[in-house]
Every structure is written in structure tokens, then in C-alpha cells.
Amino acid sequence: MAELPAAAGTFGRFPRRYGTIRAGRSTGAMPRINAATVAEHRAQQRLALLAAARDVLLEEGYAALSFAALANRTGLARPTVYSYFTTKDDIVLALCEAELPLVAADLDGLGSVH
């Protein structure tokens, strides 16, 4: 099949990300948005990545935490994971920021029981 150049304009700037067009069919899929807005979708993806990071840390330890491990657990591509976090330390820091308030609330609850 003959490859057609990407359309001019908005989509012409993204030929690698979304694939080339072959006789009316795209070889790459547009990302699916599973939320009402892109911001909500990104928030959901970030939470999924943090949950996967927590699971990797608990099950396998810090050494096993990698962008590839998060991509495998969430079904996202590694470049997508990099769009949320730039380093492994960024992931751990974001996880601490998300989890510490929950731990503090649990500790506060224990203090009121006694």
C-alpha cells in the first residue's frame, strides 16, 4: 500500500506520534481519553502510575522501581510515564506526598482511640 503524507495543519506536526496513514487507515492510534476532560484523564493516569509505583516498592523494593515497570503495570508507554515524572526520585517524592497525609490521618485516628 502506498503511504500518504500526513495532512497539513494540526495533525501534520505529529506524524511519528500518531503513525502514518496508509490508504485511509492510520497505523497508529490516537490516545484514548477515559475522562470528561484531558485534565481529569491526566489526573487518573497519574494516580494509576502512583498506585503502580507503590505496588512495585512494596512487592519488589526500590531497585525494581523503573519507568519500564510502571509502563508494564499500567499499560502505558514508557514515554508517557516520562511525561508525568522525569526521574525515579520524582516518582518516590510524588508517592510520599500522596501517601503521607493518609498515614498521618491513620495515626491521628489511633491517637483518638486511646
N, CA, C and O of each residue as an XYZ file, in Angstrom:
456
protein
N       0.832     -1.186      0.000
C       0.000      0.000      0.000
C       0.869      1.239      0.000
O       1.929      1.275      0.624
N       0.412      2.235     -0.697
C       1.157      3.488     -0.772
C       0.940      4.305      0.487
O      -0.174      4.400      1.002
N       2.016      4.891      0.972
C       1.900      5.755      2.149
C       1.569      7.156      1.694
O       2.190      7.684      0.771
N       0.601      7.751      2.336
C       0.219      9.119      2.050
C       0.839     10.025      3.089
O       0.947      9.624      4.248
N       1.250     11.224      2.729
C       1.799     12.135      3.740
C       0.702     12.544      4.706
O      -0.479     12.565      4.357
N       1.102     12.863      5.906
C       0.141     13.325      6.903
C      -0.480     14.621      6.428
O       0.156     15.396      5.714
N      -1.721     14.857      6.822
C      -2.437     16.060      6.415
C      -1.739     17.297      6.948
O      -1.131     17.268      8.018
N      -1.829     18.369      6.204
C      -1.252     19.635      6.645
C      -2.068     20.179      7.799
O      -3.224     19.801      7.991
N      -1.466     21.059      8.556
C      -2.193     21.661      9.673
C      -1.863     20.964     10.967
O      -0.733     20.514     11.162
N      -2.820     20.869     11.844
C      -2.611     20.365     13.193
C      -1.976     18.980     13.217
O      -0.989     18.773     13.923
N      -2.518     18.026     12.461
C      -2.022     16.664     12.542
C      -0.712     16.472     11.789
O      -0.004     15.491     12.021
N      -0.379     17.402     10.887
C       0.865     17.296     10.149
C       2.092     17.407     11.032
O       3.176     16.972     10.644
N       1.937     17.983     12.212
C       3.070     18.129     13.121
C       3.333     16.873     13.939
O       4.355     16.803     14.622
N       2.456     15.884     13.897
C       2.572     14.715     14.760
C       2.640     13.403     13.990
O       1.995     12.443     14.413
N       3.370     13.301     12.900
C       3.337     12.055     12.137
C       3.925     10.863     12.877
O       3.441      9.745     12.698
N       4.936     11.056     13.689
C       5.534      9.923     14.397
C       4.660      9.467     15.551
O       4.516      8.265     15.778
N       4.084     10.392     16.274
C       3.307     10.038     17.453
C       2.048      9.268     17.088
O       1.681      8.313     17.773
N       1.395      9.670     16.031
C       0.112      9.059     15.695
C       0.185      8.104     14.519
O      -0.838      7.549     14.116
N       1.354      7.902     13.966
C       1.503      6.947     12.884
C       1.279      7.573     11.520
O       0.839      8.717     11.405
N       1.588      6.805     10.499
C       1.379      7.283      9.140
C       0.033      6.791      8.646
O      -0.573      5.899      9.241
N      -0.425      7.375      7.563
C      -1.714      6.991      7.004
C      -1.460      6.114      5.792
O      -0.714      6.503      4.893
N      -2.060      4.959      5.755
C      -1.915      4.050      4.616
C      -3.293      3.800      4.025
O      -4.146      3.161      4.641
N      -3.491      4.311      2.835
C      -4.744      4.104      2.103
C      -5.960      4.306      3.003
O      -6.864      3.470      3.031
N      -5.980      5.414      3.736
C      -7.155      5.738      4.540
C      -7.153      5.166      5.948
O      -8.038      5.486      6.741
N      -6.172      4.322      6.278
C      -6.102      3.756      7.628
C      -4.877      4.289      8.333
O      -3.808      4.401      7.732
N      -5.019      4.614      9.582
C      -3.895      5.075     10.371
C      -3.194      3.868     10.963
O      -3.851      2.932     11.419
N      -1.861      3.876     10.962
C      -1.112      2.771     11.556
C      -0.906      2.959     13.048
O      -0.485      2.029     13.735
N      -1.194      4.140     13.556
C      -1.073      4.413     14.987
C      -2.399      4.942     15.492
O      -3.128      5.611     14.761
N      -2.707      4.646     16.725
C      -3.992      5.065     17.282
C      -3.828      6.349     18.078
O      -2.794      6.579     18.705
N      -4.846      7.169     18.045
C      -4.884      8.348     18.903
C      -5.033      7.857     20.338
O      -5.684      6.840     20.576
N      -4.447      8.555     21.284
C      -4.607      8.130     22.676
C      -6.067      8.209     23.092
O      -6.787      9.123     22.691
N      -6.495      7.255     23.890
C      -7.872      7.256     24.388
C      -7.954      8.075     25.664
O      -7.111      7.957     26.553
N      -8.969      8.896     25.737
C      -9.219      9.709     26.919
C     -10.411      9.090     27.640
O     -11.514      9.039     27.094
N     -10.191      8.624     28.855
C     -11.238      7.946     29.612
C     -11.821      8.834     30.698
O     -12.147      8.359     31.786
N     -11.950     10.110     30.406
C     -12.491     11.055     31.384
C     -13.191     12.174     30.616
O     -13.079     12.277     29.394
N     -13.911     13.003     31.356
C     -14.644     14.100     30.732
C     -13.709     15.156     30.150
O     -14.027     15.776     29.135
N     -12.570     15.361     30.782
C     -11.614     16.358     30.300
C     -10.216     15.758     30.260
O      -9.954     14.723     30.873
N      -9.336     16.409     29.542
C      -7.940     15.959     29.474
C      -7.298     16.062     30.859
O      -6.515     15.196     31.249
N      -7.631     17.122     31.598
C      -7.063     17.289     32.949
C      -7.474     16.132     33.857
O      -6.655     15.611     34.614
N      -8.731     15.735     33.780
C      -9.185     14.592     34.593
C      -8.490     13.311     34.154
O      -8.116     12.487     34.989
N      -8.317     13.140     32.858
C      -7.632     11.959     32.337
C      -6.190     11.903     32.845
O      -5.718     10.854     33.283
N      -5.493     13.047     32.780
C      -4.115     13.088     33.263
C      -4.042     12.803     34.758
O      -3.121     12.128     35.219
N      -5.010     13.315     35.518
C      -5.038     13.045     36.962
C      -5.242     11.552     37.220
O      -4.605     10.984     38.107
N      -6.124     10.918     36.453
C      -6.356      9.477     36.600
C      -5.105      8.677     36.247
O      -4.753      7.724     36.942
N      -4.440      9.070     35.164
C      -3.215      8.377     34.756
C      -2.137      8.520     35.825
O      -1.432      7.559     36.133
N      -2.010      9.715     36.387
C      -1.005      9.961     37.424
C      -1.290      9.099     38.650
O      -0.373      8.512     39.224
N      -2.558      9.021     39.050
C      -2.917      8.176     40.188
C      -2.616      6.705     39.903
O      -2.145      5.983     40.783
N      -2.886      6.265     38.682
C      -2.589      4.880     38.307
C      -1.087      4.616     38.372
O      -0.661      3.551     38.819
N      -0.286      5.581     37.928
C       1.168      5.434     37.995
C       1.654      5.388     39.442
O       2.538      4.598     39.777
N       1.083      6.225     40.295
C       1.476      6.221     41.707
C       1.065      4.921     42.388
O       1.812      4.394     43.212
N      -0.105      4.404     42.057
C      -0.538      3.117     42.628
C       0.401      2.003     42.174
O       0.760      1.133     42.967
N       0.798      2.024     40.909
C       1.732      1.024     40.403
C       3.087      1.162     41.086
O       3.722      0.160     41.416
N       3.529      2.393     41.299
C       4.810      2.622     41.981
C       4.756      2.092     43.405
O       5.700      1.452     43.869
N       3.663      2.353     44.097
C       3.506      1.844     45.464
C       3.573      0.321     45.466
O       4.250     -0.268     46.308
N       2.881     -0.316     44.536
C       2.880     -1.777     44.466
C       4.274     -2.333     44.187
O       4.694     -3.308     44.810
N       4.991     -1.710     43.248
C       6.351     -2.177     42.936
C       7.242     -2.041     44.164
O       7.990     -2.963     44.491
N       7.169     -0.903     44.845
C       8.005     -0.698     46.030
C       7.692     -1.712     47.123
O       8.603     -2.251     47.751
N       6.414     -1.971     47.350
C       6.039     -2.920     48.402
C       6.383     -4.359     48.044
O       6.808     -5.131     48.904
N       6.202     -4.720     46.785
C       6.415     -6.108     46.362
C       7.865     -6.439     46.041
O       8.338     -7.537     46.333
N       8.579     -5.473     45.431
C       9.898     -5.789     44.900
C      11.017     -4.883     45.389
O      12.190     -5.200     45.193
N      10.682     -3.763     46.021
C      11.698     -2.863     46.540
C      12.081     -1.757     45.581
O      11.684     -1.750     44.415
N      12.872     -0.809     46.104
C      13.272      0.377     45.363
C      14.044      0.051     44.095
O      13.860      0.707     43.070
N      14.902     -0.950     44.154
C      15.727     -1.293     42.993
C      14.879     -1.705     41.793
O      15.290     -1.499     40.651
N      13.714     -2.277     42.030
C      12.847     -2.733     40.938
C      11.979     -1.624     40.357
O      11.378     -1.797     39.297
N      11.912     -0.490     41.043
C      11.093      0.619     40.553
C      11.765      1.236     39.332
O      12.877      1.756     39.424
N      11.092      1.176     38.202
C      11.626      1.744     36.966
C      10.472      2.225     36.099
O       9.316      1.865     36.321
N      10.801      3.036     35.118
C       9.787      3.525     34.190
C       9.199      2.364     33.403
O       8.007      2.361     33.096
N      10.021      1.387     33.077
C       9.545      0.208     32.357
C       8.568     -0.598     33.219
O       7.547     -1.077     32.725
N       8.888     -0.743     34.510
C       7.991     -1.485     35.408
C       6.640     -0.785     35.520
O       5.596     -1.438     35.513
N       6.659      0.545     35.622
C       5.400      1.291     35.703
C       4.624      1.195     34.396
O       3.401      1.060     34.404
N       5.330      1.263     33.285
C       4.670      1.132     31.983
C       4.014     -0.241     31.855
O       2.878     -0.349     31.393
N       4.729     -1.285     32.264
C       4.172     -2.640     32.182
C       2.946     -2.814     33.068
O       1.973     -3.447     32.659
N       2.981     -2.269     34.253
C       1.862     -2.438     35.192
C       0.636     -1.620     34.815
O      -0.491     -2.026     35.098
N       0.845     -0.470     34.177
C      -0.282      0.397     33.847
C      -0.753      0.251     32.410
O      -1.848      0.696     32.066
N       0.063     -0.367     31.572
C      -0.285     -0.481     30.163
C       0.032      0.777     29.363
O      -0.353      0.890     28.199
N       0.726      1.712     29.980
C       1.122      2.936     29.289
C       2.474      2.729     28.621
O       3.236      1.838     28.998
N       2.757      3.546     27.645
C       4.071      3.514     27.009
C       5.076      4.221     27.916
O       4.717      5.138     28.654
N       6.331      3.793     27.855
C       7.353      4.426     28.680
C       7.459      5.930     28.457
O       7.606      6.668     29.431
N       7.392      6.420     27.213
C       7.438      7.880     27.033
C       6.285      8.594     27.738
O       6.435      9.737     28.167
N       5.154      7.935     27.856
C       4.024      8.528     28.577
C       4.350      8.646     30.053
O       4.025      9.656     30.677
N       4.984      7.637     30.620
C       5.377      7.687     32.029
C       6.336      8.856     32.243
O       6.234      9.572     33.240
N       7.265      9.049     31.311
C       8.209     10.164     31.409
C       7.510     11.513     31.311
O       8.042     12.511     31.798
N       6.335     11.571     30.695
C       5.618     12.849     30.618
C       5.017     13.238     31.973
O       4.656     14.396     32.178
N       4.909     12.286     32.889
C       4.397     12.567     34.234
C       5.525     12.762     35.239
O       5.410     13.590     36.142
N       6.606     12.014     35.096
C       7.737     12.066     36.028
C       9.029     12.033     35.223
O       9.128     11.322     34.222
N      10.020     12.807     35.667
C      11.275     12.843     34.911
C      12.347     11.924     35.489
O      13.245     11.492     34.767
N      12.262     11.620     36.786
C      13.250     10.735     37.406
C      12.545      9.775     38.366
O      11.389      9.968     38.740
N      13.267      8.766     38.736
C      12.777      7.807     39.719
C      12.504      8.505     41.052
O      11.527      8.195     41.735
N      13.362      9.434     41.410
C      13.168     10.191     42.651
C      11.897     11.034     42.609
O      11.229     11.198     43.629
N      11.560     11.567     41.437
C      10.302     12.316     41.296
C       9.099     11.424     41.603
O       8.126     11.867     42.212
N       9.178     10.173     41.177
C       8.096      9.224     41.431
C       7.966      8.985     42.932
O       6.867      9.036     43.483
N       9.092      8.726     43.587
C       9.081      8.450     45.030
C       8.597      9.678     45.802
O       7.824      9.546     46.750
N       9.038     10.854     45.411
C       8.595     12.075     46.074
C       7.084     12.276     45.918
O       6.396     12.594     46.888
N       6.576     12.092     44.713
C       5.134     12.233     44.483
C       4.348     11.192     45.274
O       3.266     11.479     45.786
N       4.891      9.992     45.370
C       4.231      8.942     46.151
C       4.208      9.308     47.628
O       3.194      9.111     48.297
N       5.303      9.833     48.140
C       5.343     10.278     49.539
C       4.345     11.406     49.790
O       3.644     11.410     50.803
N       4.285     12.360     48.864
C       3.339     13.468     49.019
C       1.888     12.974     49.013
O       1.037     13.551     49.690
N       1.607     11.929     48.266
C       0.253     11.383     48.207
C      -0.069     10.507     49.411
O      -1.198     10.520     49.902
N       0.906      9.750     49.888
C       0.665      8.761     50.934
C       0.806      9.303     52.356
O       0.094      8.848     53.252
N       1.700     10.258     52.586
C       1.937     10.739     53.948
C       0.692     11.332     54.617
O       0.478     11.083     55.803
N      -0.130     12.101     53.912
C      -1.357     12.584     54.572
C      -2.277     11.438     55.010
O      -2.963     11.548     56.026
N      -2.293     10.354     54.257
C      -3.113      9.195     54.623
C      -2.559      8.514     55.876
O      -3.312      8.096     56.755
N      -1.238      8.410     55.939
C      -0.596      7.819     57.121
C      -0.838      8.709     58.337
O      -1.128      8.210     59.425
N      -0.721     10.017     58.160
C      -0.955     10.952     59.265
C      -2.393     10.847     59.768
O      -2.633     10.888     60.975
N      -3.342     10.714     58.857
C      -4.744     10.573     59.259
C      -4.953      9.273     60.042
O      -5.695      9.246     61.024
N      -4.298      8.203     59.602
C      -4.387      6.938     60.332
C      -3.805      7.074     61.734
O      -4.376      6.562     62.697
N      -2.675      7.758     61.852
C      -2.051      7.947     63.163
C      -2.921      8.822     64.061
O      -3.028      8.562     65.259
N      -3.539      9.849     63.498
C      -4.451     10.688     64.270
C      -5.629      9.867     64.780
O      -6.077     10.049     65.912
N      -6.127      8.968     63.943
C      -7.227      8.089     64.336
C      -6.838      7.153     65.464
O      -7.664      6.855     66.327
N      -5.612      6.690     65.476
C      -5.140      5.821     66.557
C      -5.027      6.578     67.865
O      -5.313      6.034     68.931
N      -4.607      7.843     67.784
C      -4.464      8.646     68.989
C      -5.797      8.926     69.648
O      -5.854      9.031     70.873
N      -6.860      9.051     68.896
C      -8.175      9.350     69.483
C      -8.859      8.124     70.063
O      -9.829      8.250     70.811
N      -8.360      6.931     69.724
C      -8.965      5.693     70.235
C      -8.599      5.468     71.686
O      -9.413      4.972     72.465
N      -7.366      5.834     72.061
C      -6.877      5.550     73.424
C      -7.430      6.490     74.411
O      -7.120      6.390     75.598
